[in-house]
Amino acid sequence: MDVPVPNGLPIVLLCAASGTGLTDIASALRISDLRTAVTNGDPLVKDLESLVCTWYSEPPEQGLPASDLPKMETVAKRPRRELYESWRLACAQILNDIVDQNRSDPAVLSMHLTWYNPDTSEFFSPIDVSELARGDCSVVHVVILIDDIYDMYYRLRGDGNLYADVFMKHHRRMLKKLTKHVEEDGLTEKLEEGLQSQVIELALGDLLMWRRSEMIQAENIAQTLRTKLTVLGTKHDERALRTIVQNPDAPRIYLSHRITEHRRYNMDTCTEDNPLGDWMPAVEEVNRLHQEFLRVGQVLVNPTAIDELRFDPADYRGRRDPRLKKRWPTPEPENDLLWSRSQPDRGPEHTTILTGDKLVDLGDEDVSRSIATSLANRIYFEIAFRDHVIVENTPNLCVYRPFFCVDMDKAETSAEWSSGVKREVKHWKETHRNRVEGLPNATDRIDTTLRRIALVHTTDEIRCRIRWLFAHDNEEVFLGNARRHLEGNWSGLGMPNAEIHKLLAGKLPEADASQLSRSPEDPVVQEKPKQVLAQIWPAVQIALHLEFSSLNRPGTEDDAEDVSIGLEQVAFFAITETGSRNAQDLDVLVRNLSRFFGNDLDEEAVISNNKEFWRICDECCQAEKGMAFEQHVAQKLGLDYEGLQGLANQAS
């Protein structure tokens, strides 16, 4: 399909899988919130499914309250071709209404991208993307809302909904036919409890698949229409959605942080008197960062807005306790969250969801343990899919305290990355590559926006990491990869490769120290690129920090050459370790981060910002090696440190 260049009235496409609370959240957008600084009035919001359901009401009547409309579960049972046509007509009518309004601010078009027929257990998508590619209006942003499958399940539990009691009883009867009937005393109750857990696990599995299908559809629409995509958990503040609606070009940042250590600490602090345990102060920092960014008009996407893998570690038989542990705390106040606009009739914990809200001790052979293990495994592999779709479509990455150390005394063994954060950083690096050479007409279809990454470390954690790098064989790997990064990227310095190799070999040019020859074989000095020497140490620094933060992990000979990350793209922040950031600390950090992600810092300003990080590295290296960090690294790389400093001074 030939998609036109975006023009006309702007539209934000708001979508979600069923059970996410989409209708209530879209309705809440119409109501101005005077507490927020980003709200400039009520946006125009149109709900496609409400219009379709109106056509199938008896008799069809416009303006009926939502409670009087037939459910989508009922409408979706109609013939497939009829539903495709209903979607197309509804989309055309709504877009015509939006155009007739002649508003300059973005309108919101709300819809589910995937429908479900409960009679046949079929998922299908009625979407015809060509209907959204009009000349008089254009989709400028696709926002897909996601939520925990446990919340989705309970929203769909009420009478007349998909997982009403009559539906669950029907599925229990169907599963019972697959089970050999047992009349022995005590086993009938176990059988019924096991069937109940199986039915709930099947429903939760369907919701995982439904949410995944919705995300795939949303990404496909965004790619086809060449527009932005944001995946937003409903445990985010409502202002995040309002910010995108009112400014579709607002900076968006994915917050990558450690989760496992905090979860383990919480589980270890659970006692009989404190069954939900405690959380480390860093958890509060993560939640507050999301809200602080909203104050400056930027959206920080937090992966813990979804928190489903909350089972105890598996026992020696590989099975898990079906009782869920405490959820990652939701940001306060809870009433400001998108989730609260369609909050289920219980909190977000859902501890006994797999046992139908009653946990009977069925002994060591409880079938619900095996069911919990099956569900946990599905959720585990879903995390990678979900988070990497978010990273792929969020231009900027903020890595917060990536080598979190609880105990400084164990720094030499514990200052390592979590596997999840490292994968997200690697994915960010991969999305930075634009391998479009040789692809016809590819550049106008690929988002070439400069992607930025900020890495935030506490001063203690930097010290831990330096000690870790200097321990055992880590230093050789670290410096070896840093050197490979330099060897693959110094073409951007404006220097011939041979001259750089001379510098790395500790051999300074024989000509005037302020001059460099065009090639080492040419005895005549033809150029005087003084500015190049001033770039050498920043280039060394970025190579070191990319390796320091595991951004640079070349696996093949051409890997380092392909990844060219500029100084203006990487900022690293050193913050003082105080146990928990106070409001002023966070305000300063967010102000600096928002300037970086808002493209208000040029390369020189980014380098200046990074000085505190290098100061701490020098301090640590002095304590460990008796010399400055740059000097130690230069010697290890074979660089003539004093000679280079002299060249740089003359060049300046």
C-alpha positions in Angstrom: 0.0 0.0 0.0 1.3 3.4 -1.0 1.1 5.4 2.3 0.9 9.2 1.8 3.1 11.6 3.6 1.4 12.4 6.9 -0.8 15.5 6.7 -4.3 16.7 7.6 -5.8 16.7 11.0 -3.7 14.7 13.5 -5.1 11.6 15.2 -3.7 9.5 18.1 -4.8 5.9 17.7 -5.4 4.5 21.2 -5.7 0.7 21.4 -5.6 -2.2 23.9 -6.5 -5.8 24.3 -9.9 -6.5 25.9 -9.8 -6.4 29.7 -7.4 -3.4 29.8 -10.0 -0.8 30.6 -9.7 0.9 27.3 -13.3 2.3 27.2 -13.1 3.8 30.7 -9.6 5.3 30.0 -10.7 6.8 26.7 -13.8 8.3 28.5 -11.6 9.8 31.2 -9.5 11.6 28.5 -12.6 13.7 27.8 -12.5 15.2 31.3 -10.0 17.9 31.9 -7.8 17.5 35.0 -7.1 20.9 36.5 -4.3 19.4 38.6 -2.1 18.8 35.6 -0.1 21.4 33.8 -0.2 19.6 30.5 -4.0 19.7 30.0 -5.2 22.4 27.7 -8.7 21.2 27.3 -10.7 18.1 26.6 -9.5 16.1 23.5 -12.0 14.8 21.0 -12.3 11.1 21.7 -14.1 8.6 19.4 -14.7 4.9 20.3 -15.0 2.7 17.3 -16.4 -0.4 19.1 -19.2 1.7 20.8 -20.4 2.7 17.3 -20.3 -0.9 16.0 -22.2 -2.1 19.1 -24.8 0.6 18.5 -25.5 -0.9 15.1 -26.2 -4.3 16.7 -28.5 -3.0 19.4 -32.2 -3.8 19.4 -33.4 -1.6 17.8 -30.2 0.2 16.5 -30.1 3.5 18.3 -27.5 6.3 18.5 -26.5 7.7 21.9 -27.4 4.6 24.0 -25.5 4.4 27.3 -22.7 1.8 27.3 -24.6 -0.4 29.8 -27.5 -0.8 27.3 -25.2 -1.7 24.3 -24.6 -5.4 23.4 -21.1 -6.6 24.5 -18.3 -7.0 22.0 -18.2 -10.7 23.1 -21.7 -11.0 21.5 -21.1 -8.8 18.5 -17.9 -10.8 17.7 -19.9 -13.9 17.1 -21.3 -12.5 13.9 -20.0 -13.7 10.5 -16.4 -12.6 10.0 -16.9 -10.8 6.6 -19.8 -8.9 8.1 -17.6 -7.7 11.0 -14.9 -6.6 8.6 -17.4 -4.5 6.8 -18.8 -3.1 10.1 -15.3 -2.1 11.1 -14.6 -0.4 7.8 -17.9 1.6 7.8 -17.4 2.6 11.5 -13.8 3.8 10.9 -14.9 5.9 7.8 -17.8 7.5 9.7 -15.7 8.4 12.8 -12.9 9.8 10.7 -15.4 11.9 8.7 -16.8 13.2 12.1 -13.3 14.1 13.2 -12.5 16.0 10.0 -15.9 17.8 10.2 -14.8 19.1 13.7 -11.9 21.0 12.0 -9.8 21.0 15.2 -6.1 21.6 15.1 -5.2 19.6 18.2 -5.0 15.8 18.0 -8.2 13.7 18.2 -8.2 10.3 19.8 -9.5 7.2 18.0 -10.0 4.3 20.4 -10.4 0.7 19.3 -9.3 -2.9 19.9 -7.1 -4.2 17.1 -7.9 -7.9 17.9 -11.4 -9.3 18.4 -12.3 -12.6 19.9 -15.2 -15.0 19.2 -15.8 -17.0 22.4 -17.9 -19.6 20.7 -15.1 -20.8 18.4 -12.1 -19.6 20.5 -10.9 -17.5 17.5 -8.8 -14.4 17.5 -9.0 -12.2 14.4 -8.3 -8.6 13.4 -10.9 -6.6 11.5 -8.4 -3.8 10.8 -8.0 -2.4 7.3 -5.0 -0.1 7.6 -5.8 1.6 4.2 -8.9 3.2 5.9 -6.5 5.0 8.3 -4.3 6.3 5.5 -6.4 9.2 4.4 -5.3 12.5 3.0 -7.5 14.8 5.2 -6.3 13.3 8.5 -3.3 11.2 9.6 -2.4 9.0 12.5 0.6 10.8 14.2 1.0 8.4 17.1 -0.2 4.9 18.0 -0.5 4.2 21.7 -1.2 0.7 22.9 -2.2 0.3 26.6 -1.2 -2.9 28.4 -1.9 -4.3 31.9 -1.2 -7.3 34.1 -3.2 -10.3 32.9 -4.5 -10.7 36.4 -6.2 -7.3 36.2 -7.5 -8.1 32.7 -9.0 -11.3 33.9 -10.9 -9.7 36.8 -12.3 -6.9 34.6 -13.7 -9.7 32.4 -15.2 -11.7 35.2 -18.6 -10.0 35.8 -22.0 -11.2 34.5 -22.3 -10.9 30.8 -18.5 -10.6 30.3 -16.2 -13.1 28.7 -15.1 -14.9 31.9 -18.5 -14.9 33.7 -19.3 -17.8 35.9 -21.3 -19.5 33.2 -18.4 -19.5 30.8 -15.9 -20.8 33.5 -18.3 -23.6 34.5 -18.7 -24.6 30.8 -14.9 -24.9 30.5 -14.6 -26.9 33.7 -17.1 -29.4 32.3 -15.1 -29.6 29.0 -11.9 -30.2 30.9 -13.5 -32.8 33.2 -14.3 -34.9 30.1 -10.5 -35.3 29.6 -10.0 -36.5 33.2 -10.7 -40.0 34.4 -13.5 -39.8 36.9 -12.4 -40.7 40.5 -14.9 -41.5 43.3 -12.4 -42.2 46.1 -12.8 -40.2 49.3 -11.0 -36.9 49.2 -10.0 -37.1 45.6 -13.2 -35.5 44.2 -12.4 -32.2 46.0 -8.8 -32.3 44.7 -10.1 -32.9 41.1 -12.5 -29.9 41.3 -9.8 -27.6 42.7 -7.4 -28.7 40.0 -10.0 -28.1 37.3 -10.6 -24.6 38.7 -6.9 -23.8 38.5 -6.7 -25.2 35.0 -9.6 -23.1 33.7 -8.1 -19.9 35.2 -4.7 -20.7 33.8 -6.2 -21.2 30.4 -7.9 -17.8 30.6 -4.7 -16.1 31.7 -2.9 -17.8 28.8 -5.5 -16.6 26.4 -5.0 -13.0 27.7 -1.2 -13.3 27.3 -1.8 -14.3 23.7 -4.4 -11.6 23.2 -2.1 -8.9 24.5 0.8 -10.1 22.4 -1.4 -10.1 19.3 -2.6 -6.6 20.0 1.0 -5.4 20.4 2.1 -7.0 17.1 -0.9 -5.4 15.3 -0.1 -2.0 16.8 3.5 -2.2 15.7 2.5 -3.3 12.2 0.1 -0.3 11.9 2.7 2.1 13.1 5.3 0.8 10.7 2.8 0.8 7.8 1.7 4.4 8.5 5.3 5.4 9.3 4.4 6.9 12.6 5.4 6.6 16.3 4.4 3.8 18.6 4.3 3.9 22.4 3.5 0.9 24.6 2.2 2.2 27.9 1.3 0.2 30.9 -1.9 1.3 32.7 0.1 1.5 36.0 1.5 4.8 34.6 0.3 8.2 35.6 -2.7 9.4 33.5 -0.6 12.4 32.6 1.7 10.2 30.5 -1.2 9.5 28.1 -2.4 13.1 28.1 1.2 14.3 27.3 1.3 12.1 24.2 -2.2 13.1 23.1 -1.4 16.8 23.4 2.1 16.5 22.1 2.6 13.4 19.9 6.3 14.4 19.5 7.1 14.6 23.2 10.3 12.8 24.1 9.8 9.2 25.2 12.4 7.3 27.3 12.5 3.7 28.3 13.6 3.2 31.9 15.8 0.1 32.2 16.6 -1.0 35.8 17.3 -4.1 37.8 14.3 -6.0 39.1 15.5 -9.4 40.3 17.5 -8.1 43.3 14.7 -6.0 44.5 12.2 -8.8 44.1 14.5 -11.2 46.0 15.0 -8.7 48.8 11.2 -8.3 49.1 10.7 -12.1 49.3 13.5 -12.5 51.8 11.8 -10.0 54.1 8.5 -11.7 54.1 7.5 -13.0 57.6 4.4 -14.1 59.4 4.0 -10.6 60.8 5.0 -8.9 57.5 3.6 -11.3 54.8 4.1 -8.8 51.9 7.7 -7.9 52.9 9.7 -4.7 52.4 11.3 -3.0 49.4 14.7 -1.3 49.0 14.7 2.5 48.6 15.7 2.2 44.9 12.2 1.0 44.1 10.7 4.3 45.3 13.3 6.1 43.2 12.2 4.3 40.1 8.5 5.1 40.7 9.2 8.8 41.4 11.4 9.2 38.3 8.4 8.5 36.1 6.4 11.3 37.7 9.3 13.7 37.7 9.7 13.4 34.0 6.1 14.2 33.4 6.6 17.5 35.1 8.9 18.5 32.3 6.7 17.1 29.5 8.5 13.9 28.8 7.2 10.3 29.1 9.4 7.8 31.0 8.1 4.3 30.2 8.6 2.0 33.1 8.7 -1.8 32.5 7.4 -2.6 36.0 4.0 -1.1 35.0 3.6 -4.8 34.2 4.5 -7.2 37.0 3.3 -10.7 36.5 6.2 -13.1 37.3 5.5 -13.0 41.1 5.9 -16.7 42.0 8.3 -18.2 44.5 11.3 -19.9 42.9 10.6 -23.4 41.9 11.1 -26.2 44.4 13.4 -29.2 43.9 10.8 -30.8 41.6 10.7 -27.7 39.4 7.2 -26.7 40.7 6.1 -23.3 42.1 3.7 -22.2 44.9 0.5 -21.0 43.1 0.2 -18.0 45.5 1.5 -14.8 44.0 3.9 -12.6 45.9 3.5 -8.8 46.3 3.4 -6.8 43.2 6.1 -4.1 42.4 4.6 -1.1 44.2 2.4 1.2 42.1 3.3 4.9 42.0 1.5 7.1 44.4 -1.1 8.5 44.4 -2.9 5.4 43.0 -5.9 7.4 41.9 -3.8 9.2 39.3 -3.0 6.0 37.5 -4.6 5.0 34.2 -5.3 1.7 35.9 -7.6 3.4 38.4 -10.0 4.6 35.7 -11.1 1.0 35.3 -9.9 -0.6 38.5 -11.1 -4.1 39.1 -13.1 -4.7 42.3 -9.9 -5.5 44.2 -6.4 -4.2 44.5 -3.5 -5.1 42.2 -2.1 -8.0 44.2 -4.4 -11.0 43.2 -2.5 -13.4 45.5 -4.8 -16.4 45.2 -6.0 -15.9 41.6 -4.9 -19.4 40.5 -7.0 -21.1 43.2 -10.2 -19.2 42.6 -9.6 -16.9 45.6 -9.6 -19.8 48.1 -6.4 -21.6 48.8 -7.0 -25.1 50.0 -3.9 -27.0 51.3 -4.0 -30.0 49.1 -0.6 -31.3 50.1 2.7 -31.7 48.2 0.9 -33.2 45.2 -1.4 -30.2 44.6 -2.0 -30.0 40.9 -2.2 -26.2 41.1 1.6 -26.2 41.8 2.2 -27.7 38.3 -0.3 -25.3 36.8 1.5 -22.3 38.5 4.8 -23.6 37.1 3.4 -23.8 33.5 2.0 -20.2 33.8 5.2 -18.9 35.2 7.2 -20.3 32.4 4.9 -18.7 29.8 5.1 -15.4 31.6 8.9 -15.6 31.8 9.3 -15.9 28.0 6.7 -13.2 27.4 8.7 -10.7 29.3 11.5 -10.6 26.7 9.0 -10.1 23.9 7.1 -7.3 25.6 10.0 -5.3 26.9 11.9 -5.5 23.6 8.9 -4.3 21.6 9.0 -1.3 24.0 12.7 -0.7 23.6 12.5 -1.1 19.8 9.8 1.7 19.6 11.0 4.0 22.3 13.8 6.3 20.9 15.7 6.9 24.1 17.0 4.6 26.9 17.7 5.6 30.5 19.6 2.9 32.3 19.2 3.5 36.0 21.8 2.0 38.4 22.7 -0.9 36.1 25.3 -2.6 38.4 23.4 -2.3 41.6 25.6 -3.4 44.6 24.0 -4.1 47.9 27.3 -4.8 49.7 30.4 -2.8 48.9 32.5 -5.5 50.5 31.4 -7.9 47.8 32.0 -5.4 44.9 34.6 -7.6 43.2 32.0 -10.3 42.6 28.7 -8.6 42.6 29.1 -5.5 40.4 27.8 -7.2 37.3 24.9 -6.4 35.0 21.6 -8.2 35.3 20.9 -10.2 32.2 17.7 -8.4 31.4 19.1 -4.9 31.5 22.1 -6.0 29.4 19.8 -7.4 26.8 17.8 -4.2 26.7 21.0 -2.1 26.3 22.2 -4.5 23.5 18.8 -4.1 21.8 19.1 -0.3 22.0 22.5 -0.6 20.4 21.1 -2.7 17.6 18.2 -0.3 16.9 20.8 2.4 16.5 22.1 0.7 13.4 20.4 1.7 10.2 21.5 -1.0 7.8 19.6 0.3 4.8 22.4 0.4 2.2 21.3 -1.5 -0.9 17.6 -1.4 0.0 15.6 0.7 -2.6 13.7 3.6 -1.1 14.4 2.4 2.4 15.6 5.6 4.1 12.2 7.3 3.9 10.6 4.4 5.7 13.0 4.1 8.6 13.0 6.4 11.6 16.5 8.0 11.5 15.9 10.0 14.7 19.0 10.2 16.7 18.6 7.7 19.6 20.2 8.6 23.0 21.2 6.6 26.0 21.9 7.9 29.5 23.4 5.7 32.2 22.9 6.8 35.8 25.3 5.4 38.5 25.7 6.2 42.1 29.3 7.1 43.2 29.5 3.9 45.3 28.4 1.7 42.4 31.0 3.3 40.1 33.6 2.4 42.7 32.2 -1.1 42.9 32.4 -1.5 39.1 36.0 -0.2 39.0 37.0 -2.7 41.6 35.2 -5.4 39.7 36.9 -4.5 36.5 40.3 -4.6 38.1 39.7 -8.0 39.7 40.7 -11.3 38.1 40.6 -11.3 34.3 37.9 -8.7 33.9 40.4 -5.9 33.2 42.0 -7.6 30.2 38.6 -8.2 28.6 37.4 -4.7 29.4 40.5 -3.0 27.9 40.7 -5.4 24.9 37.1 -4.6 23.9 37.7 -0.9 24.4 40.7 -1.1 22.0 38.6 -2.9 19.4 36.0 -0.3 19.7 38.6 2.4 19.0 40.0 0.5 16.1 36.6 0.2 14.5 35.5 3.8 14.9 38.3 6.2 14.5 37.5 6.9 10.9 35.1 9.6 12.3 38.0 11.4 13.8 39.2 12.6 10.4 42.5 10.8 10.7 44.0 8.1 8.5 43.9 4.7 10.2 47.6 4.3 9.9 48.2 7.4 12.0 45.9 6.2 14.7 47.7 2.9 14.7 50.9 4.8 15.3 49.4 6.5 18.3 48.2 3.2 19.7 51.6 1.8 19.2 53.1 4.6 21.2 54.9 6.1 18.2 54.3 9.8 17.7 54.5 11.3 14.2 58.1 12.3 13.5 57.0 15.7 12.0 56.1 18.8 14.0 54.1 17.7 17.0 51.2 20.0 16.0 50.9 18.4 12.6 49.9 15.1 11.2 50.7 13.8 7.7 48.0 12.6 5.3 49.6 9.2 5.3 52.6 7.7 7.2 54.5 7.1 4.0 54.3 10.8 2.9 57.2 12.8 4.5 55.7 16.1 3.5 53.2 17.5 6.0 50.1 18.5 4.0 47.5 19.1 6.7 47.3 20.5 10.2 44.1 19.2 11.7 44.7 20.5 15.3 41.1 19.9 16.2 41.6 16.1 15.7 43.9 15.8 18.6 41.4 17.4 20.9 39.0 14.6 19.8 41.2 11.7 20.7 40.6 11.6 24.4 36.8 12.0 24.2 36.9 9.1 21.7 38.9 7.1 24.1 36.5 8.0 26.9 33.4 7.0 25.0 35.0 3.7 24.0 35.8 3.1 27.6 32.4 4.0 28.9 30.6 1.9 26.3 32.7 -1.0 27.5 32.4 0.0 31.1 28.6 -0.2 30.7 28.7 -3.3 28.4 27.4 -1.4 25.4 30.3 -2.5 23.4 30.5 -6.3 23.0 31.9 -7.0 19.5 31.2 -10.5 18.5 32.6 -10.4 14.9 35.3 -8.5 13.1 32.8 -6.1 11.5 30.7 -5.6 14.6 32.7 -2.8 16.2 33.0 -1.1 12.8 29.2 -1.1 12.2 28.3 0.5 15.6 29.2 4.1 15.4 27.9 5.8 18.5 28.6 9.5 18.8 29.6 11.4 21.9 26.3 13.4 21.8 24.3 10.2 22.1 25.8 8.9 25.4 25.6 10.6 28.7 26.6 9.2 32.1 25.6 10.6 35.4 27.2 10.1 38.8 24.9 10.7 41.7 25.8 10.7 45.3 24.8 7.6 47.3 22.4 8.7 50.0 20.3 5.5 50.4 17.4 7.1 48.6 17.2 10.2 46.4 15.4 13.1 48.0 13.1 15.4 46.0 15.9 17.9 45.3 18.3 15.2 44.1 15.7 13.8 41.7 14.8 17.2 40.5 18.4 18.0 39.5 18.9 14.6 37.9 15.7 14.8 35.9 16.4 18.3 34.8 19.8 17.2 33.4 18.4 14.0 31.9 15.5 15.9 30.3 17.9 18.4 28.7 19.9 15.5 27.3 16.8 13.6 25.9 15.2 16.9 24.7 18.2 17.5 22.5 19.2 20.7 24.5 22.8 19.5 25.0 25.4 19.6 22.2 28.4 17.3 22.1 30.5 19.7 24.1 27.9 20.0 26.8 27.5 16.2 27.0 31.3 15.8 27.5 31.2 18.4 30.2 28.3 16.6 31.9 30.3 13.4 31.9 33.3 14.9 33.8 32.0 13.9 37.2 31.8 10.3 36.2 35.5 10.3 35.0 36.5 12.1 38.2 35.2 9.2 40.3 36.9 6.8 38.0 40.2 8.6 38.5 39.7 8.6 42.2 39.1 4.9 42.3 42.0 4.1 39.9 44.3 6.2 42.1 43.3 4.1 45.1 43.7 0.8 43.2 46.6 1.5 40.7 48.2 4.7 42.0 47.6 6.7 38.8 44.8 8.4 36.9 42.2 6.3 35.1 43.1 7.7 31.7 46.8 7.1 32.3 46.3 3.6 33.4 44.1 2.7 30.5 46.5 4.5 28.0 49.4 2.4 29.2 47.4 -0.8 29.0 46.3 0.1 25.5 49.9 0.9 24.5 49.3 4.6 24.2 52.0 7.2 24.9 50.0 9.1 27.5 52.5 11.9 28.2 53.2 12.3 24.5 49.5 12.5 23.6 49.0 15.0 26.4 51.8 17.1 25.0 50.3 16.9 21.5 46.9 17.9 22.8 48.3 20.9 24.6 50.1 22.1 21.5 47.0 21.5 19.4 44.9 23.6 21.8 
